[in-house]
Amino acid sequence: MALTQDQIAQIARETAAEIRSRARAGVPEARAIRKQLSARLKSASAADVAAIGLAIASDPAMKAARARWVGWELINKRRDALAGLDLAAVEALGAGNSSWDEVDGFGIYIAGPAWLAGQISDADIMAWVASPDLWRRRAALVAAVVLNSKTHGGRGDAARTLMVAEALADDGEDMVVKAMSWALRTLVPWDRAAVEAFLARQDAVLAARIKREVRTKLRTGKKNAKAAV
């Protein structure tokens, strides 16, 4: 039997209250709460899990606790719930993102997997790239990270990663610059030549940080020179 809207809201409130009650709860403790909730919802429908994930991610208390990711991870860990997302659902889950950690959780758990699976299109991602909202632009780059992450099912996708990177090559926003470096570095193990060509092609406009970190990755396999020593 499907859960009612009141039941969904109540579960989200209970989860938020449990996390808030543990004032010093870090990621491991919040993840333990999420795992308990996943077990509780094992027999719930995919639609109900997605709705609860949205309710958790949308709860102002979860935003204040920097724990919106709990809702996104809840969905991500239920394959059928994740597979049921369309563009409207993905954008609803990402509504209100306003910090790097929120965008990264959303990109890794929701947007990237949805793009990888074809549930949102290249055109949808490029609409984020063109957004005046820097957090949407960062989300497009973080989604590209998933395309190149074995952990998340990625198999390397130079074409789509560089599609986003080319469009944002001259974006000077610090949060976008950092995400650009991340996305390019995840592509290096799959297609060094494509990354090297991109750096050469966009050398005049790319931020120094991107060029430094990505070239260090190409040369040493690490992000930073010190880490490679």
Buried (B, 14 or more C-beta within 10 A) or exposed (E): EEBEEEEBBBBBBEBBEBBBEEEEBEEEEBBEBBEEBBEEBEEBBBEBBBBBBBBBBBBEBBBEBBBBBBBBBBBBBBEEBBBBBEBEBBBBBBEBBEEBEBBBBBBBBBBBBBBBEEBBEEEBBBBBBEEEEBBBBBBBBBBBBBBBBEEBEBEBBBEBBBBBBEBBBEBEBEBBBBBBBBBBBBBBEBBEEBBBEBBEEBEEEBBEEBBBBBBBBBEEEBBEEEEEE
